[in-house]
């Protein structure tokens, strides 16, 4: 383990949540397999998109949120950063292997963009991730994660920005 871990930075704006999540999960698992402990930071989680009509997407996420007991769980998140992290968790062997749990610890999802990740200069050890495989034109019908969170009743004071 003589290699320094690399931190990949993704901007989730206008990216499909599933496509982004699979790419992030693959990077995290490869970091575990190679022993490099690569980390991933996903910014602007509230601007990621879910394709489909607004009515069907809201119904799907509402059904997931109301699936079980409010105090006893299992719990489904309402905030956009937590929804995105939970989506990545679904693509990792989180409950079967310790490598999946360790990989999830190397993921950080944030609402908005932190000041140290803005601009052209990134801190040492950070690099912008390759977005060429993820970028697609926006579908005709889609919903942003911020709107889904708002529909689920999340405290929107934390989100900020235009949704």
QUIDATA-V23027 format. One record per helix or strand. SS is the DSSP state (H for helix, E for strand). FROM is the first residue (numbers start at 1). TO is the last residue. If there is no record, write none. Layout:
# QUIDATA-V23027
ss: <SS/SS>
from: <FROM/FROM>
to: <TO/TO>
This chain:
# QUIDATA-V23027
ss: <E/E/H/E/H/E/H/E/E/H/H/E/H/E/E/H>
from: <7/16/17/39/45/49/54/69/73/80/98/107/115/126/142/145>
to: <11/16/34/43/47/51/65/69/73/89/105/109/117/128/144/152>
